[in-house]
Every structure is written in C-alpha cells, then in structure tokens.
Amino acid sequence: MKRSSLAWVVLAALLAAGCSERAPDEPNGNGNGTGPRDAAFWTAEGWKRYGDRNFSGAVTAFQNALTKDSIYVPAIAGRAWSNLELGYIGLSLSEFESALALDSSAVDCYYGAAYTAHAQGLIFPNQARTRFEQAIGLALKGLQRGGGSYVFARNTSVSSVSLRVLLARAYYGIGRYQEAREIVDLLDPNNGLSSSSPTYLRDLLLAIEGLGDLVS
C-alpha cells in the first residue's frame, strides 16, 4: 500500500478526529474468549488495523495493549503512529518521546518524532526555530541508528530518503543553507544549483520542494 509522505500527511490530517470504541477482550466484550489477550496480542491487532487504515481502531487496540503493560514500547510507538495519521500532532510527538525514553533504539520513533516536531514548527510559527532544531536532532539520530537505507516496514513512505528531505526543509527553515544544499546534492546530484546566482536561495527552496517527488 503506497502512502504519501508523512511530511504532507501530518498537515493534511490536522482536522481529522478519532472515535472511541470498546475493543474485544477476554472473556467479556466482543471476543470469543479464546487465547491470551496480552500486550503483544493487542499490539499485533493494532498494526493490523493500522495496515487497514482503521487508525481509530488501531489506537483502541494499542491502548488495550498498554492496559496490559503500560511500558510496552511497541504499543506506545503504534499508538503514536496511529495518532499521527489521525492528525493529533502534539499527542503523537509526546508519545514518540515517551517511547524513546524507554527504548533509545526504537528507530521508527526517531523518525516519527522528527516528522511531528517539524510539523509543529510549521503549525506554530512562533515555535518554528525550536521545533525545527528539535526535528534536526531527532532526524540525525534516526539516520545514525537506522542507517542510510532505512524503510519503516509499517509505512514505506517513512524512509531515510523522506527523513533527509525533512532535514533539508528544517535546515532551510532556520537559515542553515549549506547543510540544506548538501542534502539536495546528495539526493539530486544534477540539481543545477549555483550559489553565485542572485536567486540562489529561491532556487534552493524550489530544489528542496522538488525532492518531495522522491517520496510521494
């Protein structure tokens, strides 16, 4: 299933609203009462619903997992990704940060936290520099820990390429144009940019936005 870049998804989903439901549990609820309903079970169910794009149902399943084990990092991460898809940017950022506090090796959570921090900077201009700097730090850690060809198995639009595009945008947003240019050169070696051009900064911005084609 191909999805658009999370950098765009987080903005498009801002007005989306989740819903609540009582998920099945054993022996009550709507389940058949067979088999264990532990944190791992509900996390697997959450990712199934996520894959079906039932993000509200996924949140419920991940929450069920966390009632079984409140510090189960895979469930915290899953709930964060689901809330991100629902447009709850601040909440998902907080959840990614909680997951990382428990497990600093959770590569996908660095990615998710970087996406959401950057989105927060776009949504709230008065926080832009702080949030973009936060996104840069998280993105660099994600690239370091995940390697140069990382792809998130649950959503293949989340990749080292998309994270580098986000990095270029964040660098540009705080005036670190050389770092932004280095990413453009890495991802698009034939970009034709000339730093001596009187329209260089505009051209650089257009080149950065053009990188979106690599992850759409």
DOROVEX-401626 format. One line per field, with one value per residue: residue in three letters; x, y, z of N, C-alpha, C, CB in turn. Coordinates in pm, whole numbers, plus 32768, in hexadecimal, padded with zeros to 4 digits. Glycine has a CB too. Example, Ala and Ser with C-alpha at 12.3 -4.5 7.8 and 13.67 -1.06 7.14 Angstrom:
! DOROVEX-401626
rest: ALA SER;
n.px: 8527 8505;
n.py: 7DC7 7F1F;
n.pz: 830C 82C4;
ca.px: 84CE 8557;
ca.py: 7E3E 7F96;
ca.pz: 830C 82CA;
c.px: 8528 850A;
c.py: 7EB6 8003;
c.pz: 830C 8313;
cb.px: 846B 8580;
cb.py: 7E41 7FC4;
cb.pz: 8389 823C;
This chain:
! DOROVEX-401626
rest: MET LYS ARG SER SER LEU ALA TRP VAL VAL LEU ALA ALA LEU LEU ALA ALA GLY CYS SER GLU ARG ALA PRO ASP GLU PRO ASN GLY ASN GLY ASN GLY THR GLY PRO ARG ASP ALA ALA PHE TRP THR ALA GLU GLY TRP LYS ARG TYR GLY ASP ARG ASN PHE SER GLY ALA VAL THR ALA PHE GLN ASN ALA LEU THR LYS ASP SER ILE TYR VAL PRO ALA ILE ALA GLY ARG ALA TRP SER ASN LEU GLU LEU GLY TYR ILE GLY LEU SER LEU SER GLU PHE GLU SER ALA LEU ALA LEU ASP SER SER ALA VAL ASP CYS TYR TYR GLY ALA ALA TYR THR ALA HIS ALA GLN GLY LEU ILE PHE PRO ASN GLN ALA ARG THR ARG PHE GLU GLN ALA ILE GLY LEU ALA LEU LYS GLY LEU GLN ARG GLY GLY GLY SER TYR VAL PHE ALA ARG ASN THR SER VAL SER SER VAL SER LEU ARG VAL LEU LEU ALA ARG ALA TYR TYR GLY ILE GLY ARG TYR GLN GLU ALA ARG GLU ILE VAL ASP LEU LEU ASP PRO ASN ASN GLY LEU SER SER SER SER PRO THR TYR LEU ARG ASP LEU LEU LEU ALA ILE GLU GLY LEU GLY ASP LEU VAL SER;
n.px: 8055 8043 80A0 8080 8188 81DF 821F 8170 807D 8055 8007 7F25 7E75 7E1C 7D1C 7C9B 7BDB 7BDA 7B2E 7A8B 7A7E 7A08 7AE7 7B09 7B3D 7BB4 7B0B 7A30 797E 798E 7A1C 7A75 7AD3 7BA4 7CFB 7E21 7E0B 7EE2 7FDF 807D 7FD0 7F03 7F96 7FE9 7EEC 7EAE 7F68 7F0A 7E12 7E70 7EF6 7E15 7DB8 7D0E 7D1D 7CB9 7C50 7D40 7DC4 7D24 7D59 7E6E 7E65 7DE0 7EAB 7F5C 7ED6 7F06 801A 80BC 81A7 81F1 82A9 8289 8172 8145 81CF 813A 8041 808A 80D0 7FD4 7F37 7FBA 7F6E 7E64 7E6E 7EB3 7F99 8040 800B 8064 8175 81C2 8197 824B 8337 831D 8334 843C 84C3 84AE 851F 862F 8681 85BB 8588 84C1 8430 84D4 84C2 83AA 838F 8430 83A1 82B1 8309 8372 8285 81F7 8289 8245 8135 8121 81A6 8236 82C1 836F 8491 84F7 8470 84C0 85D1 85C6 8555 8625 86F3 867B 8651 8758 87B5 8709 875B 8860 883E 8796 8807 886E 87B2 86B7 856A 8427 8370 825C 81F4 824D 8288 8311 8452 85BD 85F0 850C 852E 861B 85C7 8518 85D8 8668 85A5 857D 867E 8691 85C0 8625 86F1 87E0 8877 8947 8958 885D 887E 8940 88AF 87F7 88AC 8902 881A 87BD 888D 88AA 8841 886C 8897 891E 89F0 8A3E 8979 888A 8791 87AE 875A 8647 8642 86B9 85F8 8526 859D 85B2 84A2 8465 84D5 8413 8394 8421 83C3 82B6;
n.py: 7F89 80D2 8200 8365 8450 846D 856C 860E 8596 85C4 86CE 86DC 864B 86D3 8723 863C 8550 846E 8342 8291 8142 8013 7F1F 7DC0 7CDB 7BD5 7B18 7BA7 7CAB 7CBF 7BEA 7A90 7A15 7966 7906 79C6 7B1E 7BE5 7CEB 7CD4 7C51 7D13 7DE0 7D75 7D5F 7E6E 7ECC 7E3F 7EBB 7FBB 7F8D 7F60 8059 80AD 817A 81E5 8100 807A 8116 80DC 7FC9 7FCD 805C 7FA5 7EE7 7F74 7F83 7E8B 7E85 7F8E 8003 7FA0 7FB7 7F89 7FA5 80AA 8136 80E5 8156 8261 8281 824F 831E 83EF 83CB 8408 8513 8582 862F 86A4 85F2 84FE 8537 854F 8449 83B9 841D 83B7 82A5 829A 82E8 8206 8146 8173 810D 80FA 8123 8178 8226 8306 8369 839A 8458 8524 856D 85CC 8699 874D 8785 8807 88F2 8965 898C 8A36 8B58 8BF9 8B42 8ADC 8ADE 8A59 8963 8907 88EA 8824 8757 872D 86C7 85D6 8558 8532 847C 83A9 8367 831B 823B 8197 8173 81AA 8153 8129 80B3 80CF 7FC2 7FBE 8093 80F4 81EB 826C 829E 8299 8347 83F3 8463 84F0 85AF 863C 869A 874B 880E 8869 88CB 899A 8A37 8AAB 8B40 8ABE 8A96 8A1C 8915 88BE 88CB 8804 871C 8729 870E 860C 856F 85C0 85D3 8656 875A 8860 894D 8A8F 8B36 8C38 8CBA 8DC5 8D7D 8CAC 8C4A 8C36 8B7E 8AA6 8A68 8A19 893A 8896 886C 87E3 86F1 8666 85C9 84E2 844D 8439;
n.pz: 8000 7F9F 802B 8054 8097 81F0 8245 81C0 81FE 830F 831B 827B 830D 83ED 8447 846B 8526 8637 86A3 87AD 8827 88B5 88CF 8885 8990 8A67 8B64 8B17 8A61 88FB 88A0 8864 893E 8939 894B 89A6 8A03 89FE 8A1D 8937 8888 8864 87F8 8704 8692 8687 85C6 84EB 84C1 8490 839C 8305 82F1 83B5 8490 857E 85F6 8610 86D0 87AE 87CD 8803 88EF 898F 899F 8A3C 8B2A 8B86 8B9D 8BFC 8BAA 8AB8 89AD 888D 8875 88CE 8808 8728 8762 8757 8644 85D5 8642 85CB 84BF 84DD 8506 85F9 8659 8725 87F9 878E 8771 887D 88CD 882D 889D 899E 896B 890D 89F1 8A86 89E4 893A 884C 8795 8660 85A6 8641 8662 8561 854E 861D 85B8 84CE 8543 85EF 8534 84A9 8574 8584 8490 84B1 858E 857A 8630 86BF 860D 85DD 86C4 86B3 85B5 85DE 86A0 8605 854F 85F5 864A 8555 84F9 85B6 857D 8478 84AE 8554 84C3 83CC 8272 81BB 8222 8246 82BB 8323 834D 82C7 81A0 8135 81F2 8215 81F2 8124 811C 8217 81FB 8144 81E9 829E 81F8 81CB 82D1 8314 8257 82B2 839B 8342 8306 820C 817F 81E5 8196 8081 805C 808A 7FB7 7EE2 7F13 7EEF 7DF9 7D18 7C23 7C2F 7BD7 7C63 7CB2 7D80 7D59 7CD9 7CC4 7D17 7DC0 7EC5 7EA6 7DD5 7E54 7F13 7E6A 7DFB 7EDB 7F13 7E2F 7E66 7EE2 7E28 7E2A 7EF7 7EEC;
ca.px: 8000 8099 806A 80CA 81ED 81AB 8231 80F4 800C 803C 7FC3 7EA2 7E1E 7E0F 7C92 7C60 7BB6 7BCF 7AB7 7AAA 7A2F 7A35 7B22 7AF1 7B9D 7B83 7AA6 79BF 7988 795E 7A75 7A40 7B07 7C0C 7D82 7E49 7DFD 7F4C 800D 80AB 7F59 7EBD 7FEF 7FDB 7E69 7EB8 7FAC 7EB0 7DB2 7EBE 7F08 7D93 7D99 7CAD 7D7A 7C75 7C50 7DC9 7DDE 7CE0 7DA2 7EEC 7E44 7DC7 7F2D 7F9C 7E95 7F48 80A5 80BC 8227 820F 82D3 8249 80E9 814F 81F5 80C8 7FDC 80BE 80BE 7F45 7F0B 7FF0 7F17 7DE6 7E84 7ED0 8028 8081 7FFD 80BD 81FE 81D6 819D 82CD 839C 830F 836C 84CE 84F6 84B2 8572 8674 86A2 8542 85A9 844B 8401 8520 8485 8328 83A1 8463 8331 8250 8348 8375 81FC 81D5 82C6 81F7 80B1 8130 821E 8285 8314 83B0 8520 850A 843E 8513 864D 85A5 8545 86AA 8737 863A 8669 87E3 87BE 86C5 87B2 88D4 8819 8750 8857 8851 874A 864A 84DE 83CE 8322 81CC 81CE 82C8 82A9 836C 84D2 862F 85E3 84AB 8565 867C 8579 84EE 864F 8685 8540 8597 86F7 8670 8566 866E 875D 885A 8867 89AE 892E 87EC 88B6 8985 884A 87C7 8914 8905 87A3 87AA 8911 88A0 87DE 8886 889C 8998 89EF 8A5B 8902 8843 8716 87DA 8708 85C6 865C 86D2 8577 84DE 85DE 858A 8418 8467 84FB 8399 8373 8467 8382 8223;
ca.py: 8000 8146 8276 83E0 846E 849B 85FD 864C 855A 8600 874D 86C5 8604 8720 872E 85B7 8531 83E0 8317 822C 80CA 7FAD 7EB1 7D3F 7CA6 7B55 7ACF 7BFF 7CF7 7C7F 7B7D 7A0A 79E6 7901 7938 7A37 7BA6 7C2D 7D63 7CB1 7C35 7D8F 7E2E 7D3A 7D89 7EFC 7EDD 7E0F 7F28 8026 7F67 7F6E 80E9 80C3 81B1 81F0 807A 805A 8158 808E 7F4C 7FEB 8082 7F27 7EAD 7FBF 7F5F 7E0F 7EA6 801F 8031 7F4B 801A 7F7A 7FDA 813D 8163 80D1 81BD 82E0 8284 8258 83A6 8446 83BF 844A 85A2 85AF 8641 86B6 8577 8497 855C 852B 83B6 838F 843F 8356 8226 82A8 82ED 817C 80F4 81CF 80C9 80F2 8179 81B6 8293 837E 839B 83D4 84D1 858C 859B 8618 8715 87A7 87B1 8869 896F 899F 89B2 8AA4 8BA1 8C2C 8AD4 8AA0 8AC3 89F1 88E2 88DA 88B9 87A3 86F7 8710 866D 8553 851C 8505 8401 8341 833C 82D7 81B9 8145 815E 81FF 811E 80FD 80C0 80A1 7F55 7FD6 8100 80FF 8276 8295 8265 82F3 83B0 8456 84A9 8551 861F 868B 86DF 87BC 8875 88A3 891C 8A15 8A87 8AF7 8B8A 8A6E 8A7A 89C1 888D 889D 88B3 8784 86B3 8731 86D5 857C 852E 85E9 8605 86A9 87C1 88DB 89C3 8AE0 8B8F 8CC0 8CF2 8E23 8D3D 8C2B 8C18 8C0B 8B04 8A3B 8A41 89CD 88B8 8848 8841 8780 866F 8621 8567 8466 8405 843D;
ca.pz: 8000 7F93 806D 803C 80FD 8271 8253 818F 8241 8392 830C 8240 836B 8469 8474 8479 85B0 8654 86EA 880F 881F 8914 8884 88C7 89EF 8A98 8B19 8AFD 89E5 8882 8879 887D 89BD 8929 8937 89FC 89CF 8A42 89D7 88B1 8837 883F 87A0 867F 8661 8665 8545 8483 84A7 8450 8311 82C4 82FA 8420 84F2 8600 862E 8637 8751 8815 87E3 8847 8978 89D5 89BD 8AA9 8BA9 8BB1 8BBD 8BE5 8B72 8A45 894A 880A 8879 88D5 8782 86CE 877F 8724 85B2 85B7 8661 8562 844A 84FE 850B 8680 8649 87A6 8845 8757 8793 8909 88D7 87F7 8900 8A0D 893C 8908 8A7B 8AB6 898B 88E0 87D0 8743 85EE 856A 8696 863D 84E6 856D 866C 855F 847B 8590 861C 84C0 8490 85DC 855D 8423 84E3 85ED 854E 86A1 86EF 8599 85ED 8729 8682 8547 861A 86DD 8598 8518 8651 8645 84D1 84F3 8605 8533 840A 84E7 858B 8461 8353 81FF 8163 8279 821D 8326 82EA 835B 826C 8151 8117 825D 81EC 8200 80BF 814A 828B 81C8 810D 825E 82D0 81A0 81E7 8355 8308 820E 8305 8400 8301 82F6 817E 814D 8205 813E 7FFC 805C 807B 7F2D 7E8D 7F29 7EB9 7D6E 7CF0 7BA9 7C4F 7B8D 7CB8 7CB0 7DF4 7D2E 7C9A 7D1B 7D47 7DF6 7F34 7E6F 7D89 7EB3 7F4B 7E03 7DEF 7F50 7F00 7DC5 7E9E 7F0A 7DC1 7E47 7F64 7EDD;
c.px: 8058 8057 80BD 8129 81AC 81BB 81B7 807B 7FEC 7FF2 7F36 7E40 7DFC 7D80 7C4F 7C43 7BAD 7B4B 7ADF 7A4F 7A5E 7A67 7B0A 7B61 7B65 7B75 7A2D 79D0 7955 79B5 7A37 7A7B 7B75 7C92 7DA0 7E33 7E63 7F78 8039 8036 7F19 7F14 7FE8 7F55 7E69 7EFA 7F59 7E4C 7DF7 7ED1 7E89 7D64 7D25 7CFA 7D3A 7C6F 7CDA 7DEB 7DA0 7D2C 7E26 7ED3 7E24 7E4B 7F6C 7F54 7ECE 7FD7 80BB 813D 8252 822A 8293 81BA 80E9 8170 8180 805B 8009 80AC 802C 7F0F 7F43 7F98 7E91 7DF3 7E9F 7F67 8070 807D 805D 814F 821E 81E4 821F 833C 8397 834D 8405 850C 8503 8511 85B3 869D 862C 854E 852F 8417 8453 84E5 8401 8333 83D6 83F5 82D5 828B 834D 82EA 81D0 8210 827E 8171 80B9 81B0 8273 82DE 8370 8443 8538 84E2 8494 8599 8638 8599 85CC 86F4 86FF 8656 86F8 87F7 877B 8719 882A 88B1 87DB 879F 8822 87E5 86D3 85C2 8489 836D 828C 8198 8249 82E4 8305 83F1 8542 862A 8582 84DF 85CD 8636 854A 8563 866F 8624 855B 8614 86D9 861D 85AC 86EA 87E0 885D 88CE 8989 88BA 881E 88FB 8923 8811 882D 891A 8891 878B 882B 890E 883D 87F5 888D 8922 8992 8A0D 89E3 88BD 87C1 8734 877F 867F 85D7 8674 864F 8526 851A 85B9 84FB 840E 848E 8482 836D 83B5 841F 82EB 81F0;
c.py: 807C 81BC 82EF 83F9 849F 8530 8648 8616 85A0 8684 873A 868C 8654 8723 86A7 859C 849B 83C0 82AA 81B4 806E 7F38 7E30 7D19 7C21 7B57 7B23 7C48 7CA6 7C0C 7AF6 79CB 797E 7942 79AF 7ABC 7BFC 7CA4 7D44 7C95 7CB6 7DE8 7DF8 7D60 7E1C 7F13 7EA7 7E7C 7F9E 8008 7F70 7FFE 8107 80FA 81C4 8168 804E 8099 8109 800E 7F66 8014 8006 7EE4 7EF1 7FAD 7EDD 7E29 7F38 8053 7FDA 7FA5 8004 7FB1 8072 8175 8155 8138 8245 82EB 8292 82E3 840A 8442 8404 84E1 85DA 85C0 864B 8637 850C 84B7 8533 8493 8380 83AA 83DE 82D0 822C 82AF 8261 8126 814F 818E 80C0 8153 81C0 822B 8313 83BD 83E0 8456 8544 85C5 85F7 869A 877B 87DD 8819 88F1 89B4 89D3 8A2E 8AF2 8BD7 8BC0 8A9C 8A7E 8A53 8968 88AF 88A5 8832 8737 86CE 86AD 85E0 850C 84E7 8485 838E 830C 82EE 824A 815C 8128 81AD 81CD 80E9 8114 8084 803A 7F6F 8042 8123 818C 82B2 8251 82C8 8363 841C 84A5 850F 85C8 8679 86DA 875A 882E 88BA 88FA 89A1 8A71 8AD6 8B39 8B40 8A3A 8A19 8930 8861 887B 882A 8711 86B2 86F0 863E 8536 854E 8626 8662 871B 8846 8959 8A0B 8B43 8C1F 8D03 8D54 8DE8 8CB8 8BF7 8BEC 8B88 8A8D 8A0A 89EE 8942 885C 8815 87DA 86F6 8620 85B8 84E0 840F 8403 83B9;
c.pz: 8000 7FD5 8049 80AE 817C 8283 8222 81DB 82C4 8388 82D7 82A5 83E7 849F 8485 850C 85C2 8696 874A 87FC 888E 88C4 88CE 8925 8A20 8B2F 8AF5 8A79 8970 8854 8896 88FB 89B2 8914 8990 89B7 8A1A 89EF 894A 8854 8807 87E7 8712 8640 8638 85DE 84D2 845D 8465 83BC 82C0 82C1 8359 8498 857B 8644 865A 86BD 87C2 8835 882D 88D8 89CB 89FB 8A36 8B2D 8BDF 8BE0 8B98 8BAA 8AFD 89CD 88C1 8805 8881 884B 8721 86E4 874C 868D 858C 85D3 85FD 84E6 8461 850B 8595 868E 86D0 87FA 8812 8775 8823 8919 889C 885C 8977 89E6 893C 8992 8AB5 8A64 8923 885C 8770 86CC 85B6 85BD 8683 85BF 8504 85BC 8617 8507 84CB 85C7 85AB 84A3 84F6 85BA 84EB 8453 853B 85CB 85C0 86DF 8683 85B1 8651 86F5 860D 857B 865E 8672 855D 8572 864E 85C1 84C6 8544 85BD 84C1 843E 8513 8523 83E3 82DD 81A3 81B1 8238 828E 82EC 82ED 82FC 821A 8121 8181 8243 8203 8199 80EE 81C1 825F 8187 817E 8296 827C 81BA 826C 8354 82C3 8267 8371 83C6 82F4 8266 8149 816A 81AF 80B2 7FF4 804C 7FEE 7ECF 7E9A 7EE3 7E26 7D3A 7C77 7BBC 7C08 7BDF 7CAA 7D23 7DD0 7CEC 7CF9 7D53 7D8C 7E64 7F04 7E22 7DE5 7EEF 7EE7 7DF1 7E63 7F3F 7E92 7DF6 7ECC 7EA6 7DDC 7EAD 7F58 7EA6;
cb.px: 7FA0 80B9 8067 806B 824F 81F0 82AD 80E3 8027 80BD 8012 7EAE 7E5E 7E3E 7C44 7CBE 7B31 7C42 7A49 7A9D 7A3B 79C2 7BB8 7AE0 7BB7 7BE0 7A7A 79AD 7A18 7954 7AFA 7A5B 7A9A 7BEC 7D97 7EDB 7D68 7FC2 807F 8107 7EF4 7E92 8080 7FE8 7DFD 7F05 8034 7E65 7D6D 7F47 7F3E 7D2D 7D79 7C5F 7DAF 7BE7 7C1A 7E2C 7DA7 7C52 7DBC 7F38 7DCD 7D72 7F8B 7FA3 7DFC 7F47 810B 80A0 8294 8199 8369 8247 809D 81BB 826D 808F 7FC0 8153 80F8 7EF8 7F36 8080 7F01 7DAE 7E11 7E98 8044 8040 7F6D 80A8 8214 8161 8125 82EA 8388 827B 8338 84F4 849B 8428 851E 86EE 86D6 84C2 85EB 83DD 8406 85B6 8470 82D6 8400 84D5 82E2 821A 83D6 83AD 819D 8207 8355 81E2 8072 8135 81F6 8228 82BC 83A4 856B 84B9 83AC 852A 8684 8521 84EB 86FC 872F 85A3 864F 8841 877E 8642 87E1 890A 87BA 86D2 885C 88C9 8783 8651 84C2 8381 833F 81AC 8197 82C0 8229 8334 84CE 86B2 85B3 8428 85A3 86DB 8501 84B3 86C7 867E 84B3 85A5 8764 8623 8501 8695 8776 8861 886E 8A34 8909 8788 891A 89D6 87DA 87AE 899C 8900 872B 8733 896C 8876 87DC 881F 8883 89A9 8A53 8AD1 88A0 8824 86B3 8867 86FA 858C 86D5 8731 8527 84E1 8676 8595 83BF 84C5 855B 832C 839C 84F2 83A9 81F9;
cb.py: 8001 8165 8263 8458 84D6 8452 862B 8634 84C7 8613 87A8 8667 8585 87AD 8781 854A 8574 83B4 82E6 8263 8085 7F83 7EC9 7CD3 7D0A 7AE4 7A58 7C62 7D22 7CE2 7B8A 79B1 79AF 78A4 795D 7A29 7BDE 7BD1 7DA6 7C37 7BE2 7DDC 7E2A 7CA1 7D6F 7F46 7E96 7D90 7F55 8037 7EDD 7F17 8120 803E 8236 8228 8018 8089 81E9 806C 7F06 805B 80E3 7EC9 7EB8 8052 7F52 7DA9 7E48 8066 8031 7EE7 8018 7EE9 7F9F 8168 8113 8048 81C4 82EF 8206 81F0 83CC 841B 832C 8411 85E6 854B 86BC 8727 8543 848A 85F2 855D 8377 83D8 84D0 8344 8205 8323 8342 8141 8084 8207 803E 8113 8128 814F 8269 835C 8328 8372 84B7 8554 8523 85C4 86F9 875F 873A 883A 8958 8938 893F 8A6E 8C13 8C66 8A65 8AFC 8B41 8A13 88EF 894D 891F 87AE 8731 8792 86A4 8561 8583 8572 8415 8374 83B5 8326 81CC 8186 80CB 8212 80AF 8146 8077 8119 7ED5 7FFE 817F 80A3 82C9 8270 823B 82A5 8373 8412 8444 850F 85EB 8630 8681 8790 8837 8834 88D0 89F4 8A2F 8A9B 8C04 89F8 8AFA 89E3 8882 8913 8923 8772 86C5 87C4 8712 855D 8556 864F 8592 8653 87D8 88EC 899D 8B2A 8B5F 8CC1 8C81 8EA3 8D27 8C36 8C84 8C78 8B18 8A6B 8ABD 8A19 88CA 889C 88B9 87AB 8682 8684 859A 8484 8441 84B0;
cb.pz: 807A 7F00 8105 802A 80C9 82E1 8206 80F8 825B 83DC 82B0 81CA 8394 8453 8414 843E 85D7 86AC 8688 889E 8795 8977 886D 8860 8A67 8A6C 8B67 8B6E 89CC 8815 88C1 8806 8A0C 88B5 88A7 8A24 89E0 8A60 8A24 88B8 8887 88BD 87D4 8686 86CC 86D1 8547 84B1 8529 8497 8309 830A 826F 8445 84C0 85EE 85CA 85CB 8750 87E9 875E 87FD 8979 897D 8943 8A85 8B96 8B3F 8B71 8C65 8BDE 8A27 893C 87E4 88F0 893C 874F 86E0 8816 8748 8573 8609 86EF 853F 8428 857E 84D4 86EB 85F6 87F2 883F 86C0 8781 895E 8890 8772 8931 8A33 88B0 88B8 8AD3 8AB3 8946 8925 87ED 8798 8580 8558 8728 8627 8482 85BB 86E2 8507 8445 8602 8652 8445 8493 8665 8537 83B5 8530 8680 84F6 870B 8724 8523 8619 87A6 8656 84E2 867F 872E 852A 8509 86DD 865A 8463 8526 8690 84FE 83BA 855D 85FF 843C 8331 81B2 810B 82FF 8193 8367 8334 83E9 82BC 80DB 810C 82EB 8158 81F4 8039 816D 82EE 8165 80BB 82CA 82D2 810D 81E8 83BE 82BB 818B 8344 8475 834A 8360 8130 818C 8299 8138 7FD7 80DD 80E2 7F04 7EAF 7FBF 7F0A 7D61 7CD3 7B31 7CE3 7B27 7D4A 7C28 7E5B 7CCE 7C6F 7CCF 7CD2 7E2B 7FA0 7E12 7D2D 7F22 7F76 7D7D 7DE8 7FD0 7EE0 7D59 7F13 7F1D 7D38 7E78 7FE8 7E82;
